[in-house]
């Protein structure tokens, strides 16, 4: 699938390395979160295809 954006999230640096099974679980939990709330992308670093940093803003009804 062609991508139009990418998000990078940093794990807790104080936690150090985690076992692969834990890392897979944490990643699976993170992957589903933006489907429920797009603002989650602001917790990481979100970029478009041109490398521009993006922020997601909550839309308001007028």
Phi and psi restraints in degrees (range 20) as a CNS / XPLOR table:
assign (resid 1 and name C) (resid 2 and name N)
       (resid 2 and name CA) (resid 2 and name C) 1.0 -70.8 20.0 2
assign (resid 2 and name N) (resid 2 and name CA)
       (resid 2 and name C) (resid 3 and name N) 1.0 140.9 20.0 2
assign (resid 2 and name C) (resid 3 and name N)
       (resid 3 and name CA) (resid 3 and name C) 1.0 -104.8 20.0 2
assign (resid 3 and name N) (resid 3 and name CA)
       (resid 3 and name C) (resid 4 and name N) 1.0 150.4 20.0 2
assign (resid 3 and name C) (resid 4 and name N)
       (resid 4 and name CA) (resid 4 and name C) 1.0 -116.8 20.0 2
assign (resid 4 and name N) (resid 4 and name CA)
       (resid 4 and name C) (resid 5 and name N) 1.0 -8.2 20.0 2
assign (resid 4 and name C) (resid 5 and name N)
       (resid 5 and name CA) (resid 5 and name C) 1.0 -163.8 20.0 2
assign (resid 5 and name N) (resid 5 and name CA)
       (resid 5 and name C) (resid 6 and name N) 1.0 163.8 20.0 2
assign (resid 5 and name C) (resid 6 and name N)
       (resid 6 and name CA) (resid 6 and name C) 1.0 -143.8 20.0 2
assign (resid 6 and name N) (resid 6 and name CA)
       (resid 6 and name C) (resid 7 and name N) 1.0 144.5 20.0 2
assign (resid 6 and name C) (resid 7 and name N)
       (resid 7 and name CA) (resid 7 and name C) 1.0 -124.6 20.0 2
assign (resid 7 and name N) (resid 7 and name CA)
       (resid 7 and name C) (resid 8 and name N) 1.0 137.6 20.0 2
assign (resid 7 and name C) (resid 8 and name N)
       (resid 8 and name CA) (resid 8 and name C) 1.0 -115.2 20.0 2
assign (resid 8 and name N) (resid 8 and name CA)
       (resid 8 and name C) (resid 9 and name N) 1.0 133.5 20.0 2
assign (resid 8 and name C) (resid 9 and name N)
       (resid 9 and name CA) (resid 9 and name C) 1.0 -124.3 20.0 2
assign (resid 9 and name N) (resid 9 and name CA)
       (resid 9 and name C) (resid 10 and name N) 1.0 140.3 20.0 2
assign (resid 9 and name C) (resid 10 and name N)
       (resid 10 and name CA) (resid 10 and name C) 1.0 -100.9 20.0 2
assign (resid 10 and name N) (resid 10 and name CA)
       (resid 10 and name C) (resid 11 and name N) 1.0 131.3 20.0 2
assign (resid 10 and name C) (resid 11 and name N)
       (resid 11 and name CA) (resid 11 and name C) 1.0 -73.2 20.0 2
assign (resid 11 and name N) (resid 11 and name CA)
       (resid 11 and name C) (resid 12 and name N) 1.0 168.7 20.0 2
assign (resid 11 and name C) (resid 12 and name N)
       (resid 12 and name CA) (resid 12 and name C) 1.0 -64.7 20.0 2
assign (resid 12 and name N) (resid 12 and name CA)
       (resid 12 and name C) (resid 13 and name N) 1.0 110.8 20.0 2
assign (resid 12 and name C) (resid 13 and name N)
       (resid 13 and name CA) (resid 13 and name C) 1.0 -62.2 20.0 2
assign (resid 13 and name N) (resid 13 and name CA)
       (resid 13 and name C) (resid 14 and name N) 1.0 -27.1 20.0 2
assign (resid 13 and name C) (resid 14 and name N)
       (resid 14 and name CA) (resid 14 and name C) 1.0 -70.2 20.0 2
assign (resid 14 and name N) (resid 14 and name CA)
       (resid 14 and name C) (resid 15 and name N) 1.0 -22.2 20.0 2
assign (resid 14 and name C) (resid 15 and name N)
       (resid 15 and name CA) (resid 15 and name C) 1.0 -73.9 20.0 2
assign (resid 15 and name N) (resid 15 and name CA)
       (resid 15 and name C) (resid 16 and name N) 1.0 -22.9 20.0 2
assign (resid 15 and name C) (resid 16 and name N)
       (resid 16 and name CA) (resid 16 and name C) 1.0 71.9 20.0 2
assign (resid 16 and name N) (resid 16 and name CA)
       (resid 16 and name C) (resid 17 and name N) 1.0 -160.4 20.0 2
assign (resid 16 and name C) (resid 17 and name N)
       (resid 17 and name CA) (resid 17 and name C) 1.0 -72.5 20.0 2
assign (resid 17 and name N) (resid 17 and name CA)
       (resid 17 and name C) (resid 18 and name N) 1.0 144.9 20.0 2
assign (resid 17 and name C) (resid 18 and name N)
       (resid 18 and name CA) (resid 18 and name C) 1.0 -120.0 20.0 2
assign (resid 18 and name N) (resid 18 and name CA)
       (resid 18 and name C) (resid 19 and name N) 1.0 154.4 20.0 2
assign (resid 18 and name C) (resid 19 and name N)
       (resid 19 and name CA) (resid 19 and name C) 1.0 -60.1 20.0 2
assign (resid 19 and name N) (resid 19 and name CA)
       (resid 19 and name C) (resid 20 and name N) 1.0 151.3 20.0 2
assign (resid 19 and name C) (resid 20 and name N)
       (resid 20 and name CA) (resid 20 and name C) 1.0 -53.3 20.0 2
assign (resid 20 and name N) (resid 20 and name CA)
       (resid 20 and name C) (resid 21 and name N) 1.0 -43.1 20.0 2
assign (resid 20 and name C) (resid 21 and name N)
       (resid 21 and name CA) (resid 21 and name C) 1.0 -61.1 20.0 2
assign (resid 21 and name N) (resid 21 and name CA)
       (resid 21 and name C) (resid 22 and name N) 1.0 -40.7 20.0 2
assign (resid 21 and name C) (resid 22 and name N)
       (resid 22 and name CA) (resid 22 and name C) 1.0 -66.9 20.0 2
assign (resid 22 and name N) (resid 22 and name CA)
       (resid 22 and name C) (resid 23 and name N) 1.0 -41.2 20.0 2
assign (resid 22 and name C) (resid 23 and name N)
       (resid 23 and name CA) (resid 23 and name C) 1.0 -62.1 20.0 2
assign (resid 23 and name N) (resid 23 and name CA)
       (resid 23 and name C) (resid 24 and name N) 1.0 -41.6 20.0 2
assign (resid 23 and name C) (resid 24 and name N)
       (resid 24 and name CA) (resid 24 and name C) 1.0 -62.9 20.0 2
assign (resid 24 and name N) (resid 24 and name CA)
       (resid 24 and name C) (resid 25 and name N) 1.0 -42.2 20.0 2
assign (resid 24 and name C) (resid 25 and name N)
       (resid 25 and name CA) (resid 25 and name C) 1.0 -64.5 20.0 2
assign (resid 25 and name N) (resid 25 and name CA)
       (resid 25 and name C) (resid 26 and name N) 1.0 -44.6 20.0 2
assign (resid 25 and name C) (resid 26 and name N)
       (resid 26 and name CA) (resid 26 and name C) 1.0 -62.1 20.0 2
assign (resid 26 and name N) (resid 26 and name CA)
       (resid 26 and name C) (resid 27 and name N) 1.0 -41.8 20.0 2
assign (resid 26 and name C) (resid 27 and name N)
       (resid 27 and name CA) (resid 27 and name C) 1.0 -65.4 20.0 2
assign (resid 27 and name N) (resid 27 and name CA)
       (resid 27 and name C) (resid 28 and name N) 1.0 -43.5 20.0 2
assign (resid 27 and name C) (resid 28 and name N)
       (resid 28 and name CA) (resid 28 and name C) 1.0 -61.3 20.0 2
assign (resid 28 and name N) (resid 28 and name CA)
       (resid 28 and name C) (resid 29 and name N) 1.0 -40.4 20.0 2
assign (resid 28 and name C) (resid 29 and name N)
       (resid 29 and name CA) (resid 29 and name C) 1.0 -63.4 20.0 2
assign (resid 29 and name N) (resid 29 and name CA)
       (resid 29 and name C) (resid 30 and name N) 1.0 -41.8 20.0 2
assign (resid 29 and name C) (resid 30 and name N)
       (resid 30 and name CA) (resid 30 and name C) 1.0 -68.4 20.0 2
assign (resid 30 and name N) (resid 30 and name CA)
       (resid 30 and name C) (resid 31 and name N) 1.0 -39.7 20.0 2
assign (resid 30 and name C) (resid 31 and name N)
       (resid 31 and name CA) (resid 31 and name C) 1.0 -59.2 20.0 2
assign (resid 31 and name N) (resid 31 and name CA)
       (resid 31 and name C) (resid 32 and name N) 1.0 -37.8 20.0 2
assign (resid 31 and name C) (resid 32 and name N)
       (resid 32 and name CA) (resid 32 and name C) 1.0 -80.3 20.0 2
assign (resid 32 and name N) (resid 32 and name CA)
       (resid 32 and name C) (resid 33 and name N) 1.0 -19.4 20.0 2
assign (resid 32 and name C) (resid 33 and name N)
       (resid 33 and name CA) (resid 33 and name C) 1.0 -60.7 20.0 2
assign (resid 33 and name N) (resid 33 and name CA)
       (resid 33 and name C) (resid 34 and name N) 1.0 -43.0 20.0 2
assign (resid 33 and name C) (resid 34 and name N)
       (resid 34 and name CA) (resid 34 and name C) 1.0 -63.0 20.0 2
assign (resid 34 and name N) (resid 34 and name CA)
       (resid 34 and name C) (resid 35 and name N) 1.0 -22.2 20.0 2
assign (resid 34 and name C) (resid 35 and name N)
       (resid 35 and name CA) (resid 35 and name C) 1.0 -65.9 20.0 2
assign (resid 35 and name N) (resid 35 and name CA)
       (resid 35 and name C) (resid 36 and name N) 1.0 -31.4 20.0 2
assign (resid 35 and name C) (resid 36 and name N)
       (resid 36 and name CA) (resid 36 and name C) 1.0 -87.7 20.0 2
assign (resid 36 and name N) (resid 36 and name CA)
       (resid 36 and name C) (resid 37 and name N) 1.0 -33.1 20.0 2
assign (resid 36 and name C) (resid 37 and name N)
       (resid 37 and name CA) (resid 37 and name C) 1.0 -152.9 20.0 2
assign (resid 37 and name N) (resid 37 and name CA)
       (resid 37 and name C) (resid 38 and name N) 1.0 105.3 20.0 2
assign (resid 37 and name C) (resid 38 and name N)
       (resid 38 and name CA) (resid 38 and name C) 1.0 -62.2 20.0 2
assign (resid 38 and name N) (resid 38 and name CA)
       (resid 38 and name C) (resid 39 and name N) 1.0 -23.4 20.0 2
assign (resid 38 and name C) (resid 39 and name N)
       (resid 39 and name CA) (resid 39 and name C) 1.0 -65.1 20.0 2
assign (resid 39 and name N) (resid 39 and name CA)
       (resid 39 and name C) (resid 40 and name N) 1.0 -15.8 20.0 2
assign (resid 39 and name C) (resid 40 and name N)
       (resid 40 and name CA) (resid 40 and name C) 1.0 -57.5 20.0 2
assign (resid 40 and name N) (resid 40 and name CA)
       (resid 40 and name C) (resid 41 and name N) 1.0 -30.3 20.0 2
assign (resid 40 and name C) (resid 41 and name N)
       (resid 41 and name CA) (resid 41 and name C) 1.0 -60.6 20.0 2
assign (resid 41 and name N) (resid 41 and name CA)
       (resid 41 and name C) (resid 42 and name N) 1.0 -26.1 20.0 2
assign (resid 41 and name C) (resid 42 and name N)
       (resid 42 and name CA) (resid 42 and name C) 1.0 -72.4 20.0 2
assign (resid 42 and name N) (resid 42 and name CA)
       (resid 42 and name C) (resid 43 and name N) 1.0 -13.6 20.0 2
assign (resid 42 and name C) (resid 43 and name N)
       (resid 43 and name CA) (resid 43 and name C) 1.0 -75.5 20.0 2
assign (resid 43 and name N) (resid 43 and name CA)
       (resid 43 and name C) (resid 44 and name N) 1.0 -17.4 20.0 2
assign (resid 43 and name C) (resid 44 and name N)
       (resid 44 and name CA) (resid 44 and name C) 1.0 -115.1 20.0 2
assign (resid 44 and name N) (resid 44 and name CA)
       (resid 44 and name C) (resid 45 and name N) 1.0 -153.2 20.0 2
assign (resid 44 and name C) (resid 45 and name N)
       (resid 45 and name CA) (resid 45 and name C) 1.0 -116.0 20.0 2
assign (resid 45 and name N) (resid 45 and name CA)
       (resid 45 and name C) (resid 46 and name N) 1.0 118.9 20.0 2
assign (resid 45 and name C) (resid 46 and name N)
       (resid 46 and name CA) (resid 46 and name C) 1.0 -113.5 20.0 2
assign (resid 46 and name N) (resid 46 and name CA)
       (resid 46 and name C) (resid 47 and name N) 1.0 126.5 20.0 2
assign (resid 46 and name C) (resid 47 and name N)
       (resid 47 and name CA) (resid 47 and name C) 1.0 -129.2 20.0 2
assign (resid 47 and name N) (resid 47 and name CA)
       (resid 47 and name C) (resid 48 and name N) 1.0 151.0 20.0 2
assign (resid 47 and name C) (resid 48 and name N)
       (resid 48 and name CA) (resid 48 and name C) 1.0 -90.9 20.0 2
assign (resid 48 and name N) (resid 48 and name CA)
       (resid 48 and name C) (resid 49 and name N) 1.0 -177.2 20.0 2
assign (resid 48 and name C) (resid 49 and name N)
       (resid 49 and name CA) (resid 49 and name C) 1.0 -63.4 20.0 2
assign (resid 49 and name N) (resid 49 and name CA)
       (resid 49 and name C) (resid 50 and name N) 1.0 -24.6 20.0 2
assign (resid 49 and name C) (resid 50 and name N)
       (resid 50 and name CA) (resid 50 and name C) 1.0 -88.7 20.0 2
assign (resid 50 and name N) (resid 50 and name CA)
       (resid 50 and name C) (resid 51 and name N) 1.0 2.7 20.0 2
assign (resid 50 and name C) (resid 51 and name N)
       (resid 51 and name CA) (resid 51 and name C) 1.0 85.9 20.0 2
assign (resid 51 and name N) (resid 51 and name CA)
       (resid 51 and name C) (resid 52 and name N) 1.0 9.6 20.0 2
assign (resid 51 and name C) (resid 52 and name N)
       (resid 52 and name CA) (resid 52 and name C) 1.0 -81.1 20.0 2
assign (resid 52 and name N) (resid 52 and name CA)
       (resid 52 and name C) (resid 53 and name N) 1.0 135.6 20.0 2
assign (resid 52 and name C) (resid 53 and name N)
       (resid 53 and name CA) (resid 53 and name C) 1.0 -74.4 20.0 2
assign (resid 53 and name N) (resid 53 and name CA)
       (resid 53 and name C) (resid 54 and name N) 1.0 133.7 20.0 2
assign (resid 53 and name C) (resid 54 and name N)
       (resid 54 and name CA) (resid 54 and name C) 1.0 -118.2 20.0 2
assign (resid 54 and name N) (resid 54 and name CA)
       (resid 54 and name C) (resid 55 and name N) 1.0 149.7 20.0 2
assign (resid 54 and name C) (resid 55 and name N)
       (resid 55 and name CA) (resid 55 and name C) 1.0 -123.2 20.0 2
assign (resid 55 and name N) (resid 55 and name CA)
       (resid 55 and name C) (resid 56 and name N) 1.0 139.7 20.0 2
assign (resid 55 and name C) (resid 56 and name N)
       (resid 56 and name CA) (resid 56 and name C) 1.0 -94.1 20.0 2
assign (resid 56 and name N) (resid 56 and name CA)
       (resid 56 and name C) (resid 57 and name N) 1.0 127.7 20.0 2
assign (resid 56 and name C) (resid 57 and name N)
       (resid 57 and name CA) (resid 57 and name C) 1.0 -108.8 20.0 2
assign (resid 57 and name N) (resid 57 and name CA)
       (resid 57 and name C) (resid 58 and name N) 1.0 145.7 20.0 2
assign (resid 57 and name C) (resid 58 and name N)
       (resid 58 and name CA) (resid 58 and name C) 1.0 -74.7 20.0 2
assign (resid 58 and name N) (resid 58 and name CA)
       (resid 58 and name C) (resid 59 and name N) 1.0 131.2 20.0 2
assign (resid 58 and name C) (resid 59 and name N)
       (resid 59 and name CA) (resid 59 and name C) 1.0 -80.2 20.0 2
assign (resid 59 and name N) (resid 59 and name CA)
       (resid 59 and name C) (resid 60 and name N) 1.0 145.2 20.0 2
assign (resid 59 and name C) (resid 60 and name N)
       (resid 60 and name CA) (resid 60 and name C) 1.0 -117.9 20.0 2
assign (resid 60 and name N) (resid 60 and name CA)
       (resid 60 and name C) (resid 61 and name N) 1.0 141.5 20.0 2
assign (resid 60 and name C) (resid 61 and name N)
       (resid 61 and name CA) (resid 61 and name C) 1.0 -80.6 20.0 2
assign (resid 61 and name N) (resid 61 and name CA)
       (resid 61 and name C) (resid 62 and name N) 1.0 139.0 20.0 2
